[in-house]
Amino acid sequence: MTQDERRPCILRERHTRFVEIFRTTPAKTVCPNFYVLAHANGCTFAPLCSYCYLKSSFWYLDSAQAFTNVDRMVDEARAWVGRDDLESYVLNTGNLSDSLTFEQFRPLIGRLVDLFRSEAEAKGRPHALLLVTKGGMQGCQPLFDAEPCRNVIVSFSVNSPQAARKHEAGAARVADRLAAARRLKSQGWRVRMRLDPIILGFDYAWITEQLRHLEPERLTLGTLRAEANLWRFVDNGLFSALKAPSDVRGLARYPMDQRLALYRPVVEAMSPVCPIGLCEETPDVWDALGLDKAAKSCNCGS
């Protein structure tokens, strides 16, 4: 994807805190709490992914926003790394936006990596910076140019190539994301993978085999889901097979038997390779798949 194909990006200062605890909101799901570094709102991929939950979170924005008061942002992150009384030691830069798509508008990742190298890795601190992206080789260039840091985790979201062409057309091609993940892993970076959302009607055998060869440190799986407000912004029939939740605070999902059928082939193939977690999934599904829900070995966990 070239710069010309990006969504518009507004650069502005943020007036509220950058670092906040995020406690999971969907009812009755297994998720770790984690901290968010709110460096941007939205995403510059064009078009946005069909299912993107940020469409309902940032429905009022005509363009993505990147925050420019980077000195204060880095100061808050430094103060967070210095704390010992935290609920979680993961600082997630990909909960409100893609972690890497704003680099051409407002460089940031290099400073954050340097911070975690000097203040966390060098001092033996457990605090970790989590980068989450659907970017590929171009988007990861700032990481290729830096020495790896054990306190920085790079997590790629991937999908079936056919599903990605239809529903993730603005993001990097799946093959490009995989190439970037392989290169970073070969350089010594910590690499996690997310296969999420798995969508009915697509074949996931090829991407599962690619993940087996990649051998990430952790794999997180999720199936297509939607919170109540998102339906207003997605009218292409993508959510038609989802079942409405009994609790209005819950997520619409495929019926449980369909979710298990989507998960099982991947779990069976990947269980010998790396720890597996589920994203925003219910305890009964963890149990049915034989996964350790107490460990919460998912993308945002320590």
N, C-alpha and C positions, 0 to 999 in steps of 0.2 A: 504494500500500500504506500502511496506517495503522499507527500504533504498536501498536495492539491485535493486529495480525496478525504482529508480530515474534516470533521465538523468544526464550525467556528469555535474559538476559545477566547473567552474574556479573561483578562488578567486583572486581578484586583486584590486588595488587602483583605485579610480575614480579621474580624473584630472580636470573635469569641475564641475560646480555647482550641488548640490544635489536638491535644492529647486528651482522650476521654475513655472511660471504661465502656465497653459494649456488652450488655447482658442480653442473651438471646431472647427474642420476643415471641416466636411461634410457640403456641401452647403444646406441651407434652412432647418436646423433641429433645434429643440428646445432642447437646452442643456445649463446648467450653466457652466460658467468658474470655474476652480478650480486650486489649486496648486498641483503639483506632487512632491513627495519625491522619487527621482530616486535611490533607494537602491540596485536595481538589474536590469539585462536585461534578459528577457525571463522567462522560467519556467522550473522546474525540473520534472514535470509530464511526465511519459513515458507510452504510447505515448502521444504526444501533442494532444489536442482536434482537431477534424477534421477541424473545421472552424476557428481556432485561428488566429486572425488578426496579432499577433506578428510574424507569419511565414513570412509575407512580411516586417514587420518593422525590424526584425533581421535575414533576410535571410542569412546574411554573417556569422552568428555564428554557429559553430558546437556543442556548448554546452551553457548552461546557464551561466551567470556571476553574482556573488555577490560581492559587493564592501566592502572592508575591512577597509577603513579609517573611522571607525565608530565615532571616537571622532569628526572629522570635520563635519560629517553628523549630529550628534546630536547638535553640536554648531549652524549649519545653521537652524535646526528645532527650537532651542531655540530662535534664533534671529527672526524667523518668528512669533512665538507665541507672541513676544514682540511688534509687529507692530500693529498699529491701522488704517492704510491707505490701507487696502487690498481690492482687487476686490472680494475675496471670503475668507471665514474662514474655509475652508475644505482643509486638506492636505492629498492627496490620495496616498497611498502606493501600489495600485493595478492597476495602469494604464499601467505600463510597465512590470509587472510581477505579479504572485500571491504573496500576502502579507506574507504568512506564510511558504512557501515551502523551504525557505533557512535557517530556524532556526537551523537545524542539522549541516549545514556547517558554518554558521556565525550568532550566536545569536544576536538578535537586539531588538525584540519586547518588552522585559522586560524594556530595557532602555528607549524606546520611551514612553511606558505607564507611567513609573515613571516621565518622563519629563512633560507629559501632566497633570499628577496628581498634580505636584508641581507648574508648571508655568501657567497652564490654569485653571484647576478645582479649586485649592485652592485660586486663585486670581480672580475668577469670570470672566475669559476671555471667549469669544465666540469661540475661535479657537478649532477645532476638528480634531483628527487623524482618518482617514478612512482606515480600513483594509478590503480588498476584497479577498475572497478565494473560492476555490473549495475543500478545505481540510475538514477533519472530526475531529473525536475525537483525533487522534494522533497529527495532525497538530495544534490543538488548545490548547495543553497541557500548553504552556506558559501562556495562558490567564486563564485557570482553576486554575493555581497556584497563580494568582495575585488577589488582590482586584479590583473590578470593578471601572472604572473611567468614570464619566459622559461626559468627553470630548474625549472619544474613542468610535468609532462606528465600529462594526463588521458586515460585509455584506457578506452573503453567496450567491453564484450563484448556482442555482439548475435547474433541468430539469425533464422531464418525465423520469422515470427509464429506459424505453426501449430506448429512445433517448440517454441517458447517457451511457448505455452499448455499444451502437454502435459508438457514436461520442465523448464521454468523458471518454474513457476506462482507461486512466492513472490517472484520478482524483479519489478522494474518492467516494465510492458509495453514491447515493443520500440519502439513509436511514442514512448513517453515518454522512453526512453533516447536515441533519435535527436533528439528535441526539445531535450533537455538538451545533447547534443553540439553541435547547431547554435548554440544560444545561447552556449555557452562559446566556440566558435570565433569567433562574431561579436564577442565581447567582447575577443578577442585572446589567448585561452588556446591553448596547444599541445594539439591533439587527435589521438589515435591511435584506431584501431578494431581490434577483434578479431572475426572471424567464426569462432566456435569454441565447441563442436564442430559441424561440419557432419555431419548425420545422414541416412543413407539413408532414402528414402521421403518427403522433404519438398522443396518447391520453393524454390529460393534466388534466383530471378530478381528478385523484388520487392526483397528486401533488398540485392541487388547494385546495383540501380538507385539505391536510396537512398544507398548508399555512394559511388557515382559523383558524385551531386549534392553530397554533403557535402565531398568532396575532403579527406580526412584527411591528416596529414603522413606517415602510415605505416599499412599494413594488414597484419594478421597473420591467417593462415588455419590452421585445424586441423580434422582429422576426428575423429570419436568414437574414443576409445582408453581403455584401462584397464590399470593395473598389477595384478599378480597378486592382491594382497590385497583390492583393491576389489570383486572379484566376490562376496565373502562378504556385502557390504552392499547389493548391487543385485540384486534377484531378480525384476525385472519383465520380463525378456526383452530388455531394451534392448541387452545385449551379445551376444546370440545370434549375430549375423552377424559378430562379430569372430573373427579367426584368432589362436590362441595363438602367442606368440613362441617361437622356437627357443632363445632365451636366457632363463632364468628372471628375469633382471634387466630384460628388455625389456618392451615394451608390447604388449598384444593390440590388433590393428588390423583394419580392413577389408583384404582383399587389395589389392595394389598397383594393379591395374587399376581397381578401384572407387574408390580414393582419387584417382587421377589424373582419373577421369571427374567426380568431385565438385569437384576443384580447378579444372580447366581453364576452365570458363565464367567463373568469377570472375577468374582470372588474366588471361584475354583481355580482359575488360571493364575491369579496374582497372589493368593495366600502363601505359596512357597517363596515368593519374591520379596515382599515387603509388608509392613503393617498396613491395614486397610481400615478406613473409617467411612462413615456416611454423613452427608451434609443435610442438616435440618430434617433428620429422619426420626421416626418414632421408635421407642424402646422395643416394641414387639418385632419390628423388622430386624433390628440388630440381633435380637435373640434367635429369630428364625434362621438367620444366616450364620449363626455361630460366632458372631463378632463380639468383642469385649467392650460393652458400652461403658463400663466404668473407666476404662483407659482413655476413652475419647480420643482415639488416634486419628483425628481428622485434621484437615488442613490448618486450622487456626489454633490448634493445641500446641502445647510446649513439646 
